[in-house]
Amino acid sequence: MSDPTRRILITGAGSGIGAGIAEQLAVAGHELLVTDLDAAAAAAVAERIVGRGGRARAYALDVTSEDSVNDLCNALDGPVDVLINNAGLQHVSRLEDFPMDKWELLVQVMLVGVARLTRALLPGMRAQAFGRIINIGSIHSLVASAYKSAYVSAKHGLIGFSRVLALETADSDITINTVCPTYVRTPLVEQQIADQARVHGISQEEVIDRIMLSPMPKGVFISMEELAGICAFLVSSTARNITGQAIVVDGGWTAQ
């Protein structure tokens, strides 16, 4: 017997990983709630999904704002089955030159915002005795890279957050896990390539080869299909006892 389709809300889904996962999960029949700070970008992704025969709606969402989260919850016409916390951004700089307002923004979006939205949607999951929460972490949830102190701090925090919530939701069919991929070729990563080249004083090709792919024995970028497939598995009833885990998709990086 196959699992039912679910209502899935994804943050930061106007582009990159969020958009890719949304489009892949829509093909499987799930209903997608596409949210992004950029309302027009979210709408464009939802329109693409609907144009291909899928189900999707778009909402503007600023995960750093309590009012924005409340507005979203009031606009929804029922509980969310699956929350994929994906919204993120990057800033590459040595700490001495790192603007503190930018440092705080990264943590607000990728850690505090995750807690804020999860807190808002969790009561609906409890009421229906089902929920899946998937945090899109990073290889930087497990290891560090120079010049990424805010990003690494926020992504490390997701694992601790997931472990605590796994314990708090263990009395129900709710799970929370963090998917930790290495680099996916998205606009965010493209910008990182340029920033890393600048701070390290090397070419962009060297950044790709030496910094991004060299630590991975498999030596390839992670695909959107891989991430969507992992999310689809975590949503399923088969994964009901997988909770509080870091699902590492790193091409062997941390096996060394």
N, C-alpha and C positions, 0 to 999 in steps of 0.2 A: 504494500500500500504506500503510495507516494505521499509526501508531505503536502499540506495545503500551501497555496501561495500566500504571501505575507505582505503587509503594508510596511514599507521600508523607508525611513527618513535618513537622508545622507546630508551632512554638512559639507560646505566647500565643494559642492557638486556642480558648480558652473564651469569647471575646467579640470584638466589634469586627472589625477587618480579618482576623485569623486565622480566626475562625469563618466569616466571609463567604466567604473564599477556600476554606476546607475544604468548605463546603457546595456551592459552585459546581463545584469540581474533582470532587467525588463524583458529581455528575450525569453527568460525562464518563466515569465508570466506574473512576476511580482508587481505590485503597485508601488511606484516610486514617488516619494515626496522629495523633490529636488530643491535644496535650500542653498543659498549663497548670499554673501554680503552684496554682491552684484546681482540685483534682481533681474536685469536683462539677460545676463549670462545664464542664470538658472532657468529662465523662461525658454531660452534657445535650446538648452539640453532637453527640457520637458517636451518641447515641440518636436524635436528630432525623434524622441521615443514614441510619441503619439503618432507621428508620421509613418513610423514603421510598424504600427499596429499595437503598440504597447500602451500601458496605463501610467500616466505621470501628471503631476501638478507641480507648479513652481511657487516658491515662497521666498521673500527676502528675509534674511536672518543675520543678525550680528550677535555672535555667541558671547561677546564681551558685555552685552547689554541685557540687564534683567527685564527691562521693558520690552525689548525685541523678542526675547524668549517667551514672555507672557503673551504678547500679541500673536505669536505663532501658535501657541497652545490654544488660545481662544479661537483662532481661525480653523483649527482642525475639527473635523466632525466625528471624531472617535479616537480611540487609543492607537498608539503606534506599536506595531509588533516588534520591529527591529530598528535600532538606532545605530547608525554607523558614524562615529565621530571622526571626521576626516579633515575638517578645516585646518589650514596651516599656512605658514609663511616662513621665510628664512631671511637671515641677515648674517653676513660673513664679515667678521672683524675681530681683531685682537681686543681683549677686554678693556685695555687702557683707552681704546678709541671707540668703544661700543657705547652709543647713546643710551642712557638708562631708560628713557621713555620707550625706545625701540626694544630693549631687553624685556621690559615689563609687558609690552604688547605681545611679544611672542609667547610668553608664559600665560598671559590672559587668554589668548586664543586657543592654545594647544593643551592647556592643563586646567586652568580655572574655568574656561568656557565649556570644556568637556564635563566638568563636575556640575556646572550650572544647568546645562541642558539635560544631562542624565537625571539630575535631581527633579527636574520638571516633568519628565516623561515616565519616571519610574512608578509613580502611583497608578497610572493606567495599566502598566504591565502587571503590577501586583493584582489589580482588580480582576484582570482576565486570566491570572495564573499562568501567564506565558510572556516571555520577553527574551530578546537577544540583543546584547550591546557589544559592538565591535569597535574597538579603538584602532585607528590606523596609526601605528607607531612607526618605527624605523629601526634600521640597524643601530642607529644612535640612541635607541632605548637600551642598548646593551654595551656599546663601546663608545669611545669619544673620538672626536676629530678636532684638531686645532681650529681656532677662530669661530667656533659654533657654540659658545658657552650657553646662550639662552636656549637654543634649539635642543641641545643635548640634555640640558636640565629638564626642560618640559617633557621631552620624550621619555627620559628615565622615569619621570614622575607618573606617567601613564601606567607603567607596570605595577607600581605600588598601589595606585588608585584601583586598578583592576582586581588586585588581590584582596583588598579590603572589601570592595563591593561584592566579590564572589562569596565572601563569608556572610555579608549582610543579606544576600538574596538566596542563600542556600536552601531556605525553606520553601522555595517555589521553583517552577520550571523557568527560571531566569538564569542566563549565563552572561558573563562579561569576560572578554578576552582581548588581547592586544596583538595585532598582526604587525610583524616587524620585518619589513622588506629592506633590502639594499636599494640601490638606485633604480628608479623607473624613469624612462625618458619623457619627462613632462616639461611644461614651460618653467615650472619652479626649478627643476634640475638644470635646465638650460641656463637660467640666470645664475645658478650656483657655479656652473662651469666657468662663466665669465668672472665671477667674483673670486673664485679660487685661483684662477690664473693671475688675477691682480695681486692678491695678498701673498701668493707664493712666488711670484715673479717668474712664472713658466707659461708655456703656451696652453691653449685650450685643449689641444690634442694630448699634451702631456698630463693635464688634469684628468682626462677620461682614462688614459692608460695607467698612470701611476697612482692616482689618488682614489678613483672610483672603482675601476675594474681589477687592478692588480691584487687587492686584498682578497678577491673572490676566486677560489680555485677554478670555478666554472667560467669566470671571466665574461659574463654576459649581463646585460640589463634585465631586470625583472619585467615581465609582460603584464599588461592589464588583465589578460585572460587568466593568468595565474592568480592574481589577487582576487578577482571576481569569483573564481572557482573555490578559493579558500573561504571567502565570505559565504558563499552558497552552502558549503559544508557546515560551517559554524551555525548557520541559521537552522539547519535541519534537526530533526528529532534524534538522529544518530549521534549528534554532538551534545546531547543534553547533559552529559557528565564531564564535558570539557569546559572548565571555568577557572578564571584567575590565572590563565596561562599566557605566556608569550609565544606566539606561533612565529618561529623564525624562518624567514625566506631569504637566505643570505648566500646561496651558492657555495657554502662551505666556509665562509669567512670566520665564524666563531668556532669551527672545528679545529682550527690550527693551534 
